[in-house]
Amino acid sequence: MFMFLFLVVTLAVVVGAVTLAVVGGGESAPLPEAAPERLDDPFPPDRPVHYADVERLRFPLAARGYRMADVDDALGRLAAELAERDARIDDLESALAGAQAPRVSIEKSAEEGRQ
């Protein structure tokens, strides 16, 4: 009976010591909060985004996945640049079509003059 009581008291002391060590009973202040990882703007500000820039893009992990603000910022930048490129492509295609139209009418006039 004495041995059983000794084991129960020893177990209670060990559990109490481990609990104090884990909770931090010896420290006067809790551990400081770690600074959250933030995504630095991975896209170069001085040139358009290239395929390789998107390929290298890695978002830091947060408690429940990725930080929504980081993902939103990156997608917003990509969307703006894609819209700008689409507008530029439309302008160039319009300019090309406009440049080719007089050439076609000149060729038709030349053909009609030969007949």
Wavefront OBJ file of the C-alpha trace (Angstrom):
o trace
v 0.000 0.000 0.000
v 2.850 2.345 0.822
v 4.396 1.689 -2.617
v 1.138 2.558 -4.377
v 0.839 5.836 -2.465
v 4.473 6.658 -3.271
v 3.864 6.053 -7.014
v 0.728 8.270 -7.031
v 2.552 11.131 -5.276
v 5.575 10.777 -7.603
v 3.313 10.770 -10.654
v 1.502 13.915 -9.405
v 4.834 15.710 -8.889
v 6.079 14.745 -12.364
v 2.815 15.841 -14.013
v 2.933 19.145 -12.086
v 6.572 19.779 -13.072
v 5.889 19.041 -16.752
v 2.810 21.264 -16.697
v 4.778 24.149 -15.202
v 7.548 23.687 -17.745
v 5.133 23.670 -20.674
v 2.984 26.570 -19.457
v 6.076 28.595 -18.594
v 5.622 28.908 -14.870
v 9.275 29.954 -14.448
v 9.011 32.864 -16.885
v 7.547 36.200 -15.850
v 6.272 36.978 -19.370
v 4.971 34.790 -22.180
v 6.982 34.248 -25.319
v 6.900 37.189 -27.702
v 4.711 36.884 -30.779
v 6.584 35.988 -33.932
v 6.426 38.595 -36.644
v 4.048 37.417 -39.361
v 5.585 36.538 -42.667
v 4.699 39.102 -45.287
v 5.095 38.720 -48.988
v 7.397 41.337 -50.432
v 6.216 42.461 -53.836
v 7.739 39.664 -55.932
v 7.012 41.421 -59.198
v 9.524 43.914 -60.551
v 8.137 47.459 -60.484
v 10.260 48.649 -63.412
v 9.089 46.163 -66.065
v 6.057 44.057 -66.970
v 5.551 40.723 -65.251
v 7.064 37.781 -67.116
v 6.218 34.102 -67.015
v 9.300 33.406 -64.876
v 8.140 35.951 -62.274
v 4.843 34.123 -61.851
v 6.639 30.777 -61.845
v 8.858 31.932 -58.917
v 5.918 33.307 -56.923
v 5.532 31.565 -53.562
v 3.139 32.748 -50.886
v 4.052 32.438 -47.189
v 1.803 30.151 -45.194
v -0.535 31.518 -42.564
v -2.544 29.778 -39.860
v -5.266 28.683 -42.311
v -3.377 28.491 -45.583
v -2.190 31.581 -47.438
v -2.573 35.199 -46.392
v -5.549 36.479 -48.359
v -4.131 39.999 -48.636
v -0.920 38.708 -50.255
v -2.804 36.574 -52.756
v -5.249 39.409 -53.526
v -2.388 41.872 -54.091
v -0.536 39.519 -56.433
v -3.668 38.634 -58.400
v -4.653 42.297 -58.615
v -1.263 43.185 -60.071
v -1.440 40.334 -62.578
v -4.982 41.288 -63.599
v -4.001 44.923 -64.143
v -0.996 43.984 -66.257
v -2.996 41.497 -68.318
v -5.684 44.114 -68.947
v -3.001 46.589 -70.011
v -1.448 44.037 -72.364
v -4.842 43.147 -73.847
v -5.547 46.816 -74.508
v -2.117 47.221 -76.126
v -2.689 44.149 -78.318
v -6.087 45.528 -79.396
v -4.489 48.884 -80.273
v -1.732 47.215 -82.288
v -4.188 44.956 -84.122
v -6.354 47.976 -84.974
v -3.317 49.886 -86.206
v -2.222 46.905 -88.289
v -5.683 46.501 -89.802
v -5.757 50.228 -90.570
v -2.335 50.065 -92.213
v -3.304 47.073 -94.322
v -6.623 48.558 -95.524
v -5.092 51.279 -97.777
v -2.688 48.730 -99.204
v -5.543 46.404 -100.180
v -7.492 49.257 -101.806
v -4.365 50.351 -103.735
v -3.860 46.799 -104.989
v -7.528 46.590 -106.075
v -7.233 49.923 -107.895
v -4.111 48.711 -109.685
v -5.867 45.507 -110.740
v -8.877 47.442 -112.028
v -6.560 49.769 -113.981
v -4.950 46.823 -115.744
v -8.226 45.413 -116.929
l 1 2 3 4 5 6 7 8 9 10 11 12 13 14 15 16 17 18 19 20 21 22 23 24 25 26 27 28 29 30 31 32 33 34 35 36 37 38 39 40 41 42 43 44 45 46 47 48 49 50 51 52 53 54 55 56 57 58 59 60 61 62 63 64 65 66 67 68 69 70 71 72 73 74 75 76 77 78 79 80 81 82 83 84 85 86 87 88 89 90 91 92 93 94 95 96 97 98 99 100 101 102 103 104 105 106 107 108 109 110 111 112 113 114 115
